[in-house]
Amino acid sequence: MAAFTNAEAHRFQTAMARRAFLRTGSVSLGAAALSLLEGSRGASAAAIDPSTASAGTGGRVHLPLPGLPHHTPKAKQVIYLHMNGGPSQIDLWDYKPVLQDYFDKDLPPSVRGDQRLSTMTSGQNRFPCAPSKFTFEQRGECGRWINTDLLPHTAGIVDELALVKTVHTNAINHDPACTFVMTGSEIPGKASLGSWLAYGLGSENDDLPAFVVFTPQPDINPSQALFTRMWSSGFLPTQYSGVAMRGTGDPVLYLPNPNGISSADRRRMLDGLGRLNEIGFQRFRDPEITTRIAQYEMAFRMQTSVPDLVDLSSESAETLALYGDDVNKPGSFTHSLILARRLVERGVRAVQVLHRGWDQHGNLPNDLAAQCRDTDQATAALVTDLKRRGLLDDTLVVWGGEFGRTVYSQGTLTKETYGRDHHPRNFCMWMAGGGVKGGAILGETDEFSYNVVADPVHINDFNATILHLMGIDHERFTFKFQGLDQRLTGVEPQRVVSEILA
């Protein structure tokens, strides 16, 4: 291909600048006009100021949108613990003693009705009930029933937890269900919860990302897939995507300077690159240019802030013992949780910890026990540690999966072992901390933990409640994309679950 002449290159640049102006300028002007017309309406794309983070200025990069929060928040930051794969509510939280009388008896057709079955059990000739083999006890002043065999440490903090037993979702398979719980939609491409919070509320720490993600390696099923769309910014500017912290090697890729490059060299390089990007932005008005500027600056700051974050030498022996033996093991769930506490302590807005391996279609008792050994002590320690430090009052902790498990067994069924298939109709999630009524319990299921009989809570109701606790009205928190006012909670009517609020 022949090279462009200078005249041809100038014409091409002029055309691109004209196209960029028509593409972005008209949208920006229209959005600004619409924002003026709508007055106090919630956050929109027009609220973005793409010049907020200029290279080399040291300006704030994590500012909240104008008008947010909508109301006084109960929580300032959130730590979301996602048990990827679908924890069995029947074996952990939803105590059903009457099931002991149904061992190996088929689930009545009247209970199952015409509900969807996954392809893994839709061809079964029988649907034999599998009662939980574990011990349940009532704990705490609230008298919460909990599996004390597998969750002995969590049993000690039940008075801090608000448990919802009737969460339900639309999806029956992992990928769409995980996408749904984190983005409010089964369709990929939407923004994740953490990205929405970072976009709307910013962060109180400009030396760390507003949204940080951990994906620790479990003892069981470490190969289970996790999809980046669960912490992606989707249609929001990419600077609001979650930054994943690694468990091996450098906590963040490419953070250290190459050999022979000093911090001063890196600063001069970024200043020069920033000036070039500013010229590009003034010419093309592409908001992704400002994202690059902001991310380069963030990476420079993180060269100092991340080593300080992961250095646990200042933690007391008592605190380290509270979390457990794996606290100094990078890449473990336990290590991720103490770092999560250190992040919110430093003002980071959203932290997400995704723990894999909860998809137990067979040998559930052994595999579920392994998952709980990996997570129980650290989960209870996180809540306890936050409370001791006075951080639980304004930190929201969330625990849950993408769906639950069936009462009927998949595969071999004995008194000692069984498996369970996916069950989106009802499952358990809990919240603790800022604005939550500790010890509360909401919802009831039938004697088979198969159908909701009181107080159903859709997953987007749950997400609306998280936003509410963070000071956001989910109906007013929108972003214009593809001609629609996109929301985390979708277009269907949703409600804040006020029954679990303090």
N, C-alpha and C positions, 0 to 999 in steps of 0.2 A: 504494500500500500504506500502511495506517495505521501511524503510529509506535508503538513499544512504549510502554506505560505504565511507570512506575518499578517497579510490582509485577510486571508481566510480564517486564521486563528482569531483575529479581532472580531470578524463577523460572527463566528461561532460563540465567542464569549458574550457578545452583545445579545445574541439570540437567547442564550441560556439565561442571562440576567433578566431579559424581558419575560421569559417563560416563568422564571422563579418568582418575579414580581406578580405576574398575573395569577400564578398558582397559590402563592402564600399571602401576598399583599391583600388580594381581594377577600380571601377567607378571613384574614386578621381584621380588616376593616369591618366586614360584615359581622364578625363575632363581637367586635367592640361595640358596634351600634346596637346589636341585640342585647348585649350586656347592659347598656345604658337604658334601653327600653324596659328591660326586665327588673331594673332597680336592684332590690335586695335579694334577688333570686340566688340560689346556691352557687358554689364554685363551678366555673366553666373553663373551657380552653382559653377564653379571652382573658382570664385572670393571670395567665403566664406572662412574666416579664423576662424575655429571653436574654436580656442584658444584665441580669442580676449577678452572674458569676463571671466577671471579666478576668482574663488571664493576668496574673502578676499583681492584681489589686489587693489580694487578701480579703476580698469582699465575702459576705455571707453566701453560702451555697445551699443552705437548708432552711430557707425562710418559709413560713406557712403562707398559704394563699390568703389574699385579702378577704376578710369576713369570716375566717375560720379561727378557732372553732365556733360552731353555731351557738352553742350554749356551754356553760361551765362544765368542763370535763371532770369525770370522777377518776379517770386514769390518764396518765400522761404517756405511758409506753405499754407495749404488749409483748409478751413472750408466748409464742404459739407452739405447743408440743404436738406434732402430728405423728400418730402411730400408723404408718402407711401399711395397708393390707387389710384392715378391718378387724379391730379387737373384738373378741367375743363378749358381748354384753351379758350373755347368760352365765358365763363363767367368771365374770369379774364384778358386775354391779347389779344386774337385774335378777334378784334372788327369786327362784321359783321352786319351792320345796315340793309342791304337788306333782312336779314332773317325775319324782321318784316312782310314782305309781304307773308311769307311762313308759318305763324302760322297754325299748324294742317294740313298742306298739306304734302303729302307723299314725302320723298326724292326721286328725280327722279332715276329710275334704272340705267340710264346712269352714274350717279354720283357714286352710290354705286358699280356698276360693279360686279365683282366676288370676292370682298374682303371678307376675313374671318369675320364671325360673332361669337360672343360668344354664348354658349348654353343658355344664359339668354334671348337673343332676337332673336335667329335664328328661333324660332317658331312663331314669331309675324306675324299677317296677314298684318299689316300696319307698316310703318316707318315714323310717323308724325314728322315734323320738330318742334323744340322747340327753338324759339329765346330766347336769354338771357333777363331776366326781369330787369337787373341791368343797372345803368347809367355809361356810358363811357365818359371820357373827355380826352382832350389832355393836357399833363403836361410836364413841364420842357422845357429847351431850345431846346431839341430834338423833342418836339411835340409828345411824345409817347402817344398813346391811351392806357388807363388803366381803369379798373373798380374802380372808386373812391368811390362807395358805400362800397365795401368790403376791398379795399386796400388803404385807405386814407394816411397812413403813408408811404407805399412803393411808392405811387405816388409822394412823396416829394423827393425821391432819384433817380428818373428814369434817370437822367443825369449821374449817376454812373454805370448804368447797361447796359450790352450788351445782348440784347434779341435775341434768335434764335427761330423763330416761326415754323420751319419745321423739328424739331427733329423727327426721326422715329425709330422704333424698330421692332424686329422679333416676339416678344411674345405678346399674347393677354390675358393671365391670370396672376394674380398677382405674384405667386411664381416664375415662369420662367422669367417673365419680371423684377422683382426686382433683381433676380440673374444675369440677363443679364446686367442691367444698372450698377451694382456694380462690376461685374467680367468679363464682356465682353463675356459671354457665358451663354446660358440657362442651360447648364449641370452643376449640383452641383459638387463641389470639386476644382474649380478654385480659384485663389487668388483674394482678393478684391482690389479695387483701393488704399485704405489706407494702406493695407499691402504691396503692390508693392512700394509705396512711402517710407514707413518705411524701407523696405528691401534695396532699392536702395540708398536712401539719408540719412538714419539714422535720427538723431535729434540733436539739439544743447543743449538739456537738458537731462542729464543722470539720473536725479532724478525723472523723470516722464516717462511714456511710450511714445514711438514715435508716437503711434496711439491710440487715445482715442475716445470712442463712448458714446453717450447719447441716451436714448430711452424714452423721456418724455411721460407722460400720457396726452392724449388729452381730451377735454370735450366731444367729440363725438366719438363713436365706439372705446373705449379703448381696446376692446378685439381683434381687428384686429391683425393678426399674424405678427410678425417680425421674420425673420430667421437669426440665427447667421452666416450663410454662407455669409451674406451681409457685415460682417466685419471679416470674417475668413481669415487666411493666406493660406488656401487650401494646395497646394503642397509646398509652401514655409515653411521654418522652423517656428515652432509654436510661437516663440518669437515675430513674426511680426503680430500676430493676434491683432485686436483691443481690448483694455481693456475697458470694459463697466463700466461706472460710474452709481451708483444706485441713485434713487431719494428718497429713504427712508432708514432709518438706516445708517449704515456705508457706505460711498461713494463707498468703495471697500470691498468685503467680506473678512473676516479673516485678515484684515490689522492690527488691534490692537493686542498687545500681550495678551495672556491669563492672568488671575489673578495669581499673584505670579511670573510672568516672567518679568524680567527687560530688558531694551534695551541691557545692557551688556551681560546678559544671552543669548539673541537672537543672538548677535554678535558671541559669542563663539560657539553656536550651528551651526550657518551658516558656520563658519570657518572650523569646524570639518566635516560637511556635504560636504563642498566644496572640502576638501582634498580627501574624499572618492569618490566623483564624478570625480575628476581629475584622480584618479587611474582607475576608470571604463572607462573613456574616452580614456586614454592611452592604455587600454587593448582592448576595443571593437571598438573604433573610431566611435561611434554612435553620430551623430551631435545633436540628441535630448538631450543627456546628457549635452552638453554645453548650450542648451536652458534652461534646468532646473537650471543650475548654474546661468545664467544671470537673470532668472526670480526671483530666491530667492534673489539675490542681489538687483534687482529692488524693490521688495516688501519691503525690509529693508529700502531702501532710501525713498520709498513712505510713510513710517510711519511718516516722517517729512514733506515731500513735499505736500501730499494731504491735511492735515489739513490747511496748509497755503493757498493752492489753493482755498478751499471752504470758507475761512474766508473773507467775504465781508466788514468787518469793515473799511478797508482802502479806500473803494470806496466813492466818494463824493455824496452828496445828489442829485446834478444835474445829475450825471451819473445814479444813481438808478432810478430817476424819468424818465430819457430818456427811459429806458427799460420798465417801467410800473409796475403795482401793484404786479405782480407775481414774481418780481425779487428776493425776499427773500423766495420764496416757492420752496424748493427742489423737484425735480421731474417734475417741470413745464418746458415748452418750453422756457419761458423767463429766468428762472434761468440757464438752460442749455446753453443759448447763451452768457450770461455774463461770465460763466465759460469757454466757448469756446474762448472768447476774452482773458481771463486770461491765458489760455493754450498756445495760439500762442504767447502771450506776453512773455512767459517763454521759447519759443523756441521749443515747440512741433510741429512735422512735419504735422500731419494730425488729424483733428477733424471732426467727423461725427455726425450729429444730425438727428435722424429719427423720424418724427412726423406722427403718425397713424391717420386713420379715414377719408381719402379723397376719399373713395369709395362710391360715392353717386348715387345709382341706383334709388332711390326714394327720394322725399322731398329735392331735391338738394338745392333750394334757402335757406332754413332754415339751413340745415346742413353745407353747404359751408360757410355761414355767420358765423357760430359758429367756424369753423376751422380758418377762417381769423381773427376773434377776438382774437383767441388764439395765432396767429403767426405774424400778420402784424406789430404791433408796435415794437416787439422785433427784427424782421428781419431788419426793417429800422434802429433801434437803433444800431444794430451790425455794419452795414456798416458805419453809422455816427460816432460811437464811435471809430472804427478802423481808420477812416480818421482823426479825431481830434487828435489822439495819434501818427499820422505818421506811422501807421501800415498797412494802406490799400495799400500803394505802393508795399509792398512785401507780402501781404496776398491775396490769391485768395478765393473769396466767390462764391459758386455755389448753385443754387436753382433749384429744379425740382422734377419730379416724375418718375414713370416707364412707363407711357403712358398717353394719353389724354382721352377725352370723346366724345361720338358721338353727332352729331347735332340732331339726332332723339331721341324722348323720349322713355323711358322704363316705362311702367306702366301708371299711371294717368297723363294726360296732361291738364293743365288749364293755364290761364295767370299768375297765382300766384305760381303754383307748377308743377314740372316735375322731371324726373330722366334721367340719361344718362348712357349708357353702356360703356364698355372699347373701346378705339380707339387707336391702335398702329401706325396708318398711319401718323399722325402728332400731335405734341404737343409742348408746349413752355418750354424752360429752359433759365435761364440767368446766367451770370457771372458778377462779379464786382471785382475790385482791380488789383493786380499786372499784368501788361502787357495787360490789357483789354481796349478796346476803349469805354469809357463811352458814353452812349447815342446811341450806334450803334444798328441797327436792321437788321436782316438777314432773308430772306426767305419770301415767300408768299404762301398762300393757296387759294383754290377756295372760292366762295361766301358762301359755306356751312361749311367751315373749316373741310373739309373731305378729300381733296386730296392736295398734294403739287404741286404747279404750277411753283415754282422757288426756286432754291438753297436748295435742300434737304440736310439734315445733319443726317447721321446715328449716333446712340448713340455711336458707337465706334470712329467715327470722333470726337465727343465731348470729349470722353476720351483721344484720341490722342492729342487734343488741351490742355487739362489739363496737361498732361505729358510734352508737349512742353513748356508751361509756367513755369513749374517747372524745366526746363533745361534738359529734357530727350527726346531723339529721340525714339519714340515708336517702331520703326522697329528694333532698336539695343538693346532694353531692353528686354532680354529674360532670361528664366530659363529652363534648361534641365529637362524634366520630361516625363516618359514613351516614351522615344526615340524621343521626339519632343522639339523644341525650343519654349516653351510656351511664349505667349505675352498677355498682358492685352487686346490689341485691336484685338486679333484673327489672323487668317491667311488670311482673305480677305483683299484686298487693302483698306486702310483707308487714310484719309488726315487730315492735320491740318487746322482748319477753320480760315484761315488767315484774312478773312474779318472782324472779330471782334477783331483783335489784334491791339494794339496801335502802 
